[in-house]
Amino acid sequence: MSIQPADFEGTVRTTFADSTPWWPTRENSRSTQPNVIMVVLDDTGWSDLGCFGSEISTPAFDSLASCGIRYNSFHVTPLCSPTRAALLSGRNHHSIGMRFLADTDTGFPNSRGSIRPDVRLLPQILRENGYASYLVGKWHLAPLHEITPAGPYQNWPLSRGFDRYYGFLDGCTDQYEPELYEDNHPVPAPNREGYHLSEDLADHAIAFIEDHETFRRNSPFFLQFALGATHAPFQAPRDYIDRYVDVFSKGWDQTRIDRLNRQIDMGLVPDGTQLAERNEGVLPWDDLDAEQKDVYTHLQAAFAGFLEHADAQVGRILSTLDELGIADDTIVLVLSDNGASREGGPSGDVDTNAPYSGVRRSAAEQMPLLDNLGTLTGGAHYPEGWAMASNTPFRQYKQFVDLGGVRSPLIVSWPGAPQTARGIRDQFVHAIDIAPTLLELLGIDAEAGVDGESVASSFAGAEAAVGRHTQYWETLGHRAVWSDGWKAVTVHKTGEPYDDDVWRLYDTSTDFSESRDLAQLHPDKLRHLQQLWWSEAERNDVFPLDDRPLRELIEARGPIGLFAETNITLRPGQSHIPYPSAVTGSNRDIDVTAHVSPLCANVDGALLSSGNAQGGYVLYTLGGQLVFEHSHLGDSVEVSTALPADASTVGFRLRTRDDGSASIVLTIGGEDVGSGTIPRFSSHLSFWGLDVAQIANSTFSDRVVPPFALPRNVLDRIDLTVHHAADDAAEYAETLLSRE
């Protein structure tokens, strides 16, 4: 007996002649529900957009602001993964397993490096309500040990509600040689003249939109466009950078003053708003010498050029909406995931691999490198003084729960809204309110149990009473809570008792920049807010508190993934080993044994290659020689030896030393045949991972040319024995992160 679907309205008989076909009614006209595009910038400060007071040219963002709403009291978390989790879930990040970055699983329910599987995300909800959902760009919501060519994929975008994905899964990437993924598989790094990731991401976003309009125009779409900009490395075409050198020669102190004045003139901040005091450790611009001023100005120019270039790519997407006639029917949001980053340290660098390796180079050391600025080998990071200026008029930075870490620009534009929605809004809004707000605007019921509340009624006017009464923050032990206009906040020192933390108190209704500490005047109010923080922390699974510095947490991976393996076997023809695997640097004691055929002595090619033109190491055969090269920040070493015709195993042994150097010993047939010293080992040789039997798109070596692929049947396999990970950034962690 056949069972017909309950919704089938035709008839089924023995033959086609006796049966009546039936098709569900399909709407062929354009959907009446609006599309949604959410543009998420990375590490962009509150004052960096032109429409928020900046000198940087951002015409696309400014055009959205001019015909939409700017929220001047929009808040996020001070790290990217937690903010992205909150945006898509409407829930506080601790309660859904994303206390910290997705980089690691700390072993506790509040910090699994992924969003709890039972939490339904915005793209899932929208898809169930007829929307197509696309993500282009950064994800950073999958644990790094799951970023492999073989998955597992349960925390990748397609498993969390997106129909299509193109971008990078890690927290940051190089803009010229990124490790890219499409849907559930890796794609080769583009190797074409003039390539830039921001442009590539815009190309794919536009293609997704155009395909949607061709094939699914009867359905609305949701697009999350998550740029790598402006997270370091700062890379952009040089003409974008050069135009800002003169602009920022005035320095970070005058930049702060100028930006605050513009913000007041715009009506974005109240008249009389004070600049927060200078952040600890940032020198007055006038105290710098001429060389420092020159280098630091160029580093800020690289940031500015990177942002303007990103704005141009968003402009291309907006032009596509106009060309397709769907601009009026599309809600566009622009925001940043957290405040500007001070991770460049006091002096920044022309090459981000320096501060990311714990290396501080003086302005004099950087001066000869300025010609590389913005290129593959000149992906910069600016000094923390410029990050302070980015967060004008607030104190602190990314990683902190003061406003410099958690206040983000927010622009919402909907030209075809039922009623005009323009101007500035000062209602309190948090990342967890975005999903409920969008769902209300789209006429879709919000999920039960979410922490956020819709602020859609604020579209109607600046005086609308919206939102919640309380919001807490916690990151790296730093804590804060806001309630009905009052805010208590503390900066925690790693290793110190939490009871010793000094709390400050602000009346945010009269003190926009949180510059006037009222703790001594209102001790009862402060005690009330402190108690409120503890109750909110209990309710949202904040415990256990963990005050380990950022870098220590990133490196403290659990017993999972390649990083936890002692013995790893690699084979020719296999996929690229991505940088997030954390096995691609030179900061671990390594034994490498390549099992080769006798042909090895007579052919040229790479056996194992880590990194790219920025730095790395490579083991190869060339002209009857076995060669090992290592390069980091321009410090290079080469060790070579003659390769006998009967060699069956070749390799090297690397041992790290306490002084930051490492010994390298070449081996053939298990015997030591040559040795050298690596001046400085690092976990961050570049932003590119590891390749077997070939070299990627570029290399630091001047002896070989990519791909320098080894002929087939020469290499059988490579056995890696890996040991402890050495701390290649002890000085960095001690002098920079200990202050956080």
C-alpha positions in Angstrom: 0.0 0.0 0.0 1.6 3.3 -1.1 1.4 6.3 1.2 0.9 9.7 -0.5 2.3 12.9 1.1 -0.5 14.6 3.1 0.0 17.9 1.1 -0.2 16.2 -2.3 -3.4 17.6 -4.0 -3.3 15.5 -7.1 -4.4 11.9 -7.6 -2.4 8.7 -8.1 -3.8 5.8 -10.0 -2.2 2.8 -11.7 -1.3 4.6 -14.8 -0.4 8.1 -15.8 -3.5 8.4 -17.9 -5.7 7.8 -14.9 -3.6 10.1 -12.5 -3.6 13.8 -12.0 -0.3 15.6 -11.4 0.0 18.4 -9.0 2.8 21.0 -8.2 3.0 23.3 -5.2 2.4 26.9 -6.0 5.7 28.7 -6.5 6.1 32.4 -6.3 8.0 33.6 -9.4 8.0 37.3 -8.5 10.6 39.0 -6.3 10.3 38.5 -2.6 8.7 41.2 -0.6 10.9 40.5 2.4 14.1 42.6 2.6 17.5 41.2 2.0 20.1 41.7 4.7 23.9 42.4 4.4 25.9 42.5 7.6 29.4 43.9 7.0 31.8 43.0 9.9 35.1 44.8 10.1 37.9 43.4 12.2 39.8 45.4 14.9 38.5 48.7 13.5 38.3 51.4 16.2 35.2 53.4 17.0 36.5 56.6 15.4 38.1 55.1 12.3 35.3 55.6 9.8 34.8 59.0 8.2 31.3 59.2 9.5 32.6 58.6 13.0 35.1 61.4 12.9 38.1 60.0 11.0 40.4 61.6 8.5 40.3 58.3 6.6 38.3 58.3 3.4 35.4 55.8 3.7 32.8 57.1 1.1 30.9 53.8 1.0 30.4 53.6 4.8 29.7 57.3 4.9 27.0 57.0 2.2 25.2 54.3 4.3 25.4 56.5 7.3 24.0 59.5 5.5 20.9 57.6 4.5 20.6 55.5 7.6 21.3 55.4 11.3 24.5 55.7 13.3 24.3 54.1 16.8 26.8 55.8 19.1 26.2 53.4 22.0 26.7 50.0 20.3 28.7 47.5 22.2 30.5 44.2 21.5 32.9 42.0 23.3 36.6 42.8 23.2 37.5 39.8 21.1 36.4 38.7 17.7 35.1 35.1 18.1 32.9 36.0 21.1 31.4 39.0 19.3 30.7 36.9 16.1 29.1 34.3 18.2 26.9 36.8 20.0 25.9 38.5 16.7 24.7 35.2 15.2 23.0 33.7 18.3 21.6 36.6 20.2 23.1 35.1 23.3 25.9 36.0 25.7 29.1 34.3 24.6 30.1 32.5 27.8 26.7 30.7 28.0 27.2 29.2 24.5 30.8 28.0 24.8 32.7 31.0 23.3 34.2 32.7 26.3 37.5 33.1 24.5 38.7 32.9 20.9 37.9 29.9 18.8 41.6 29.2 18.7 41.4 26.7 21.6 39.3 24.5 23.8 40.3 25.3 27.4 38.4 22.2 28.7 35.4 24.0 30.3 31.9 24.4 29.0 32.1 28.2 28.6 35.2 28.0 26.4 35.0 25.1 23.9 36.2 27.2 20.9 32.8 26.6 19.2 29.2 27.5 19.7 27.1 24.9 21.5 25.5 22.6 18.9 22.0 23.1 20.3 22.1 26.9 19.8 20.4 27.8 16.6 22.0 30.6 14.7 20.6 33.4 12.6 21.4 31.8 9.2 19.7 28.6 10.3 16.6 30.5 11.4 16.5 32.6 8.2 16.9 29.5 6.0 13.9 27.9 7.7 12.0 31.0 6.8 12.8 31.1 3.1 16.0 33.0 3.1 19.2 32.0 1.4 22.3 32.6 3.6 25.8 33.3 2.4 29.0 34.0 4.3 32.0 35.6 2.6 35.2 36.2 4.6 36.2 35.5 8.1 34.5 32.8 10.2 36.7 32.1 13.3 34.0 30.1 15.1 35.5 26.7 14.6 38.3 25.4 16.9 41.6 25.6 15.1 42.3 21.9 15.4 39.1 21.4 13.2 40.5 23.6 10.4 41.8 20.8 8.2 41.2 19.6 4.7 39.3 16.6 6.3 37.3 18.5 8.8 35.4 17.7 11.0 32.9 20.1 9.6 30.3 20.4 12.3 31.5 23.9 13.3 32.1 25.1 9.8 29.7 27.7 8.2 27.7 25.2 6.1 26.9 23.2 9.2 25.7 26.3 11.1 23.1 27.5 8.5 24.9 29.1 5.6 24.2 27.8 2.1 27.5 29.0 0.6 30.8 30.0 2.1 34.0 31.5 0.7 36.8 32.9 2.9 39.2 32.0 5.7 38.4 30.1 8.9 41.2 31.4 11.1 41.3 34.7 13.0 43.5 36.5 10.6 45.3 35.9 7.3 47.7 37.4 4.8 45.9 39.5 2.2 48.1 38.3 -0.7 48.6 34.6 0.1 45.6 33.6 2.2 44.7 30.1 3.3 41.2 29.9 1.7 38.2 27.6 1.9 35.0 27.3 -0.2 32.1 25.5 1.3 33.7 22.5 3.0 37.0 22.3 1.1 40.2 24.2 0.8 41.0 26.1 -2.4 44.5 26.9 -3.7 45.8 30.4 -2.8 45.3 32.6 -5.9 48.5 33.2 -7.8 47.8 36.1 -10.1 49.2 39.6 -10.6 47.5 42.2 -8.4 45.6 39.8 -6.2 44.2 41.1 -2.9 42.0 39.2 -0.6 39.5 42.1 0.1 38.9 42.4 -3.7 38.6 38.6 -4.0 36.0 38.5 -1.2 34.0 41.3 -2.8 34.2 39.4 -6.1 32.6 36.3 -4.5 30.1 38.3 -2.5 28.9 40.0 -5.8 28.8 36.6 -7.5 26.7 35.1 -4.8 24.3 38.1 -5.0 24.1 38.0 -8.8 23.6 34.2 -8.8 20.9 34.6 -6.2 19.1 37.2 -8.3 19.3 35.0 -11.4 18.2 31.7 -9.8 16.3 32.5 -6.5 15.0 36.0 -6.9 11.7 34.8 -5.4 13.6 34.4 -2.1 15.4 37.0 0.0 19.0 36.6 1.1 21.2 37.1 4.1 24.9 37.9 3.4 27.5 38.2 6.1 30.5 40.0 4.5 33.4 39.6 7.0 36.5 41.3 5.8 40.0 40.6 7.0 40.5 44.4 7.2 41.6 45.9 9.4 43.2 43.1 11.4 46.9 43.0 11.0 48.7 42.4 8.7 47.9 45.8 7.1 48.3 45.3 3.4 47.0 47.4 0.5 48.1 48.8 -2.8 50.8 51.3 -2.2 48.9 54.3 -3.6 46.3 53.8 -0.9 49.0 54.0 1.7 51.1 56.8 0.4 48.2 59.3 0.4 48.0 59.1 4.2 51.6 59.8 5.2 51.2 63.5 5.3 47.7 63.2 6.8 49.0 61.5 9.9 52.3 63.2 10.3 50.5 65.3 13.0 50.7 62.2 15.3 48.3 60.3 17.5 47.7 63.0 20.1 46.5 65.6 17.6 44.6 62.9 15.8 42.6 62.2 19.0 41.8 65.9 19.5 40.8 66.4 15.9 38.6 63.3 15.8 36.8 64.2 19.0 36.1 67.7 17.7 34.6 66.3 14.5 32.5 63.8 16.6 31.1 66.7 18.6 30.4 68.8 15.4 28.6 65.8 13.9 26.4 65.5 17.0 27.8 62.0 17.4 29.0 62.7 20.9 27.7 65.3 23.4 29.3 68.7 23.6 31.8 68.8 26.5 32.8 65.1 26.1 36.3 64.6 27.5 39.2 62.6 26.0 39.9 59.7 28.2 43.4 59.9 29.7 46.4 58.7 27.7 46.7 54.9 27.9 49.5 53.6 30.1 52.7 53.2 28.2 51.9 55.4 25.3 54.4 58.3 24.9 53.3 61.8 23.9 53.9 62.2 20.2 56.2 65.2 20.8 58.5 63.0 22.9 59.3 60.8 20.0 62.4 61.4 17.9 62.2 62.2 14.1 62.9 58.6 13.0 60.2 57.2 15.3 57.7 59.8 14.0 58.5 58.9 10.4 58.2 55.2 10.8 55.1 55.3 13.0 53.4 57.7 10.6 54.0 55.2 7.8 52.6 52.3 9.8 49.4 54.3 10.5 49.2 55.2 6.8 49.3 51.4 6.0 46.3 51.0 8.4 44.4 53.9 6.8 45.1 52.7 3.3 44.0 49.2 4.2 40.7 50.6 5.5 40.0 52.8 2.5 40.7 49.9 0.2 38.3 47.8 2.2 35.7 50.6 1.9 36.1 50.6 -1.9 35.2 46.8 -2.0 32.1 47.4 0.1 31.3 50.2 -2.4 31.4 47.7 -5.2 28.9 45.5 -3.4 26.6 48.5 -2.9 26.9 49.4 -6.6 25.8 45.8 -7.4 22.7 46.3 -5.3 21.9 49.5 -7.3 22.5 47.8 -10.6 20.2 44.9 -9.7 17.5 47.3 -8.5 17.5 45.8 -5.0 19.2 48.5 -2.9 15.9 49.8 -1.5 15.0 46.3 -0.4 18.2 45.6 1.4 19.1 46.2 5.0 22.8 46.9 5.4 24.6 46.9 8.7 28.2 47.9 9.3 30.1 47.2 12.5 33.4 46.2 14.0 33.9 43.0 16.1 35.9 44.8 18.8 38.0 47.9 19.4 41.4 48.7 17.8 44.3 46.4 18.7 47.4 47.3 20.6 49.0 43.9 19.7 51.6 45.8 17.6 53.2 46.9 20.9 54.9 50.2 21.5 56.7 50.4 18.2 54.6 48.3 15.8 56.5 46.9 12.8 56.6 46.9 9.0 56.2 43.1 9.3 53.5 41.8 11.7 55.4 38.5 12.0 57.8 40.5 14.3 55.3 41.5 17.1 53.5 38.2 16.6 56.8 36.5 17.4 57.6 38.6 20.4 60.2 40.6 18.5 60.4 44.4 19.0 62.4 46.3 16.4 63.3 49.9 16.8 62.4 52.6 14.3 65.9 52.6 13.1 65.7 48.9 12.3 62.4 49.4 10.5 63.4 52.4 8.5 65.2 50.5 5.7 62.1 48.3 5.3 59.5 51.0 4.6 59.7 50.4 0.9 58.1 47.0 1.6 55.1 48.5 3.4 51.8 47.0 2.4 53.3 44.2 0.3 53.5 40.5 0.9 56.6 41.0 3.0 55.5 44.2 4.5 52.2 43.4 6.2 52.4 46.0 9.0 51.0 46.5 12.5 51.0 50.0 14.0 52.2 51.1 17.5 49.6 51.0 20.3 49.5 54.8 20.2 47.6 54.7 16.9 45.3 52.1 18.3 44.6 54.5 21.1 43.7 57.1 18.5 41.5 54.7 16.7 39.4 54.3 19.8 38.9 58.0 20.4 37.6 59.3 22.8 37.8 56.1 24.9 40.5 54.4 26.9 42.1 51.0 26.4 41.9 48.6 23.4 40.8 45.2 22.1 41.0 42.6 24.9 39.8 45.2 27.5 36.3 45.7 28.7 36.7 49.5 28.8 35.0 51.3 25.9 38.2 51.2 23.8 37.6 47.4 23.6 33.8 47.1 23.5 32.4 50.2 21.8 32.0 49.7 18.1 30.6 51.8 15.3 27.2 50.6 14.0 25.5 51.8 10.9 22.1 50.5 9.8 20.7 51.6 6.4 17.4 50.5 4.9 16.3 52.9 2.1 13.0 51.1 1.6 12.0 50.9 5.3 8.3 51.3 6.0 9.2 54.6 7.6 12.2 56.9 7.3 15.1 55.8 9.5 17.9 58.3 9.6 20.1 60.1 12.1 21.9 59.3 15.3 20.7 57.0 18.0 22.1 56.8 21.5 20.1 53.9 22.9 22.2 51.2 24.5 22.7 48.3 22.0 24.8 45.2 22.3 25.9 42.5 19.8 23.3 40.1 21.3 20.5 42.5 20.3 21.3 42.3 16.5 19.8 39.0 15.7 16.5 39.7 17.6 16.3 43.1 15.9 16.8 41.7 12.4 14.2 39.0 13.0 11.7 41.6 14.1 12.4 43.7 11.1 11.9 40.7 8.9 8.7 39.6 10.6 10.2 36.4 12.0 9.7 35.3 15.6 12.9 35.3 17.7 14.2 32.2 19.4 13.1 31.5 22.9 15.7 32.0 25.6 17.9 34.5 23.8 19.6 37.1 25.9 19.3 40.0 23.5 16.2 42.1 22.8 15.1 43.8 19.6 15.8 47.5 19.3 13.8 47.8 16.0 11.6 50.5 17.5 14.6 52.8 17.6 14.3 53.1 13.9 11.2 55.2 14.5 13.0 57.8 16.5 15.8 58.8 18.8 13.5 58.9 21.8 12.2 55.4 21.5 12.5 53.4 24.7 14.2 50.1 23.7 16.6 47.4 24.9 17.6 45.9 28.1 18.5 47.3 31.5 21.7 45.3 32.2 24.7 43.9 30.3 27.9 42.3 31.7 31.4 41.8 30.2 34.3 39.5 31.1 37.4 38.8 29.1 40.9 37.6 30.4 39.7 38.5 33.9 38.8 42.1 33.0 35.2 42.7 34.1 32.4 45.3 33.7 28.7 45.7 34.1 26.2 48.3 32.8 22.8 48.9 34.3 20.4 51.7 33.6 23.1 54.1 32.6 25.6 53.3 35.3 28.7 51.2 34.6 31.3 49.6 36.8 34.6 48.4 35.2 37.9 47.0 36.3 41.2 46.0 34.7 42.5 42.8 36.1 46.2 42.0 36.5 47.2 38.5 35.6 47.9 36.3 38.7 46.5 38.9 41.2 43.5 38.0 43.4 40.2 39.2 41.9 39.3 40.7 45.2 42.2 43.1 44.8 40.9 44.5 41.6 40.1 48.3 41.7 36.7 49.1 40.3 35.7 52.4 38.7 32.2 53.8 38.4 30.8 55.9 35.7 27.5 57.7 35.1 27.3 57.1 31.3 24.3 59.3 30.9 26.5 62.4 31.7 29.9 61.0 30.9 30.0 59.7 27.3 33.7 58.8 27.3 33.7 57.3 30.8 36.4 59.7 32.0 35.1 60.7 35.4 35.4 58.0 38.0 32.6 58.4 40.6 33.5 55.3 42.8 34.5 57.5 45.8 31.3 59.6 45.5 28.9 56.6 45.1 30.2 53.6 47.0 26.8 52.1 47.5 26.1 52.2 43.7 29.4 50.6 43.0 28.8 47.8 45.5 25.4 47.2 43.9 26.9 46.9 40.5 29.7 44.6 41.7 27.1 42.3 43.2 25.1 42.5 40.0 28.2 41.5 38.0 28.6 38.3 40.1 24.9 37.4 39.7 25.1 37.9 35.9 28.3 35.9 35.8 26.6 33.0 37.6 23.6 33.2 35.3 25.7 33.2 32.1 28.3 30.5 32.9 31.2 32.9 33.2 33.0 30.7 35.7 35.8 29.6 36.1 37.4 33.0 35.6 40.6 32.6 33.6 43.2 35.4 33.6 45.9 33.8 31.6 47.3 36.2 29.0 46.0 36.0 25.4 49.0 34.4 24.0 49.3 31.8 26.7 45.6 30.8 26.2 46.1 30.5 22.4 49.1 28.2 22.9 47.4 26.1 25.6 45.7 23.8 23.3 44.0 20.7 24.6 45.0 17.1 23.8 43.4 17.2 20.3 44.4 17.9 16.8 47.8 17.7 15.1 49.3 19.9 17.8 48.8 17.2 20.3 50.4 14.5 18.2 54.0 13.3 18.8 54.3 11.4 15.5 52.9 12.8 12.3 53.2 11.3 8.8 52.9 13.4 5.7 52.7 12.2 2.1 53.2 13.7 -1.3 50.0 14.7 -3.0 48.2 15.4 0.2 46.6 18.7 1.0 48.3 21.7 2.4 48.7 21.7 6.2 47.2 24.9 7.3 48.9 27.4 9.6 46.2 27.0 12.4 47.4 23.4 12.9 50.3 25.1 14.9 52.8 22.5 13.7 54.3 24.7 10.9 56.7 26.8 12.9 60.2 26.3 14.2 59.4 26.7 17.9 59.2 23.0 18.6 61.9 20.3 18.8 61.4 18.4 15.5 62.9 15.3 13.9 62.1 15.1 10.2 62.7 11.9 8.3 61.9 11.8 4.6 61.8 8.3 3.1 63.1 8.6 -0.5 64.0 6.5 -3.5 67.5 6.4 -5.0 66.3 8.9 -7.6 66.5 11.5 -4.9 70.2 12.2 -5.5 69.6 13.0 -9.2 66.6 15.3 -9.1 65.8 18.7 -7.7 62.7 19.5 -5.7 61.3 20.4 -2.3 60.7 17.7 0.3 59.1 19.9 3.0 58.3 23.6 2.9 56.9 25.8 5.6 55.9 29.4 5.1 56.4 31.7 2.1 58.3 34.8 1.1 57.8 36.3 4.6 59.8 33.5 6.2 59.8 29.8 7.0 62.0 26.8 6.4 62.4 24.5 3.5 64.2 21.1 3.0 65.1 20.3 -0.6 67.5 18.6 -3.0 69.4 20.7 -5.6 72.3 19.7 -7.7 73.2 16.6 -5.8 73.0 18.5 -2.4 70.6 18.1 0.5 69.8 21.7 1.6 67.9 23.2 4.6 67.1 26.9 4.8 65.4 28.8 7.5 64.4 32.5 7.5 62.7 34.7 10.0 62.5 38.5 9.8 65.4 38.6 7.4 67.7 36.4 9.6 68.6 33.4 7.4 70.6 30.2 7.7 71.5 27.5 5.2 72.9 24.1 5.9 73.8 21.7 3.0 75.7 18.5 2.3 76.4 16.2 -0.6 73.6 13.6 -1.1 74.9 10.1 -1.8 73.2 8.0 -4.5 72.1 5.3 -2.1 70.3 7.5 0.4 67.0 6.1 1.5 66.2 8.5 4.4 67.2 12.2 4.6 66.0 14.9 7.0 66.9 17.2 9.8 66.8 17.6 13.6 65.9 20.9 15.1 66.4 21.7 18.8 65.3 25.0 20.4 67.5 26.7 23.0 66.6 28.9 25.9 68.2 32.0 24.4 65.7 31.9 21.5 68.0 30.3 18.9 67.9 26.7 17.7 70.4 24.2 16.4 69.8 22.5 13.1 71.4 19.2 12.1 71.1 17.5 8.7 70.7 13.7 8.7 71.2 11.1 6.0 70.5 7.5 6.8 70.2 8.4 10.4 73.7 9.9 10.6 74.5 13.5 11.3 76.1 15.1 8.2 75.9 18.9 8.7 74.9 21.5 11.3 74.1 25.1 11.8 72.4 27.6 14.1 69.0 29.3 13.6 69.4 32.8 15.1 65.8 33.0 16.2 63.1 30.4 16.1 59.4 31.3 15.9 55.9 29.8 15.8 55.0 32.7 13.4 57.4 32.5 10.5 54.6 33.7 8.2 50.8 33.3 7.8 51.2 30.3 5.5 51.4 26.7 6.6 53.2 23.6 5.4 53.5 21.8 2.0 54.8 18.4 1.1 57.0 17.9 -2.1 56.4 21.4 -3.3 56.7 25.1 -2.4 53.6 27.3 -2.3 53.2 30.5 -4.3 56.3 32.2 -2.9 59.4 31.5 -0.9 62.0 33.4 1.0 64.8 31.4 -0.6 66.7 33.0 -3.5 68.0 29.6 -4.7 64.7 28.0 -5.8 61.6 29.1 -7.7 58.1 27.9 -6.7 56.5 25.4 -7.1 59.8 23.5 -7.2 57.8 20.3 -7.1 59.6 17.0 -6.5 59.0 14.5 -9.3 56.6 11.6 -8.6 57.9 8.4 -7.0 60.8 10.1 -5.3 59.3 10.7 -1.9 57.3 8.0 -0.2 56.5 9.8 3.1 57.8 12.2 5.7 57.8 11.2 9.4 57.7 14.1 11.9 58.4 13.6 15.5 57.5 16.7 17.4 58.1 17.6 21.0 57.4 20.5 23.3 56.6 24.0 22.0 59.1 26.5 23.1 58.0 30.0 24.2 59.3 32.2 21.4 57.7 35.3 22.9 58.6 35.4 26.5 59.7 39.0 26.4 56.6 40.0 24.4 54.3 38.2 26.8 56.1 39.6 29.9 56.3 43.2 28.8 53.1 43.6 26.8 50.5 41.2 27.8 51.3 41.3 31.5 49.8 44.8 31.6 46.4 43.5 30.4 
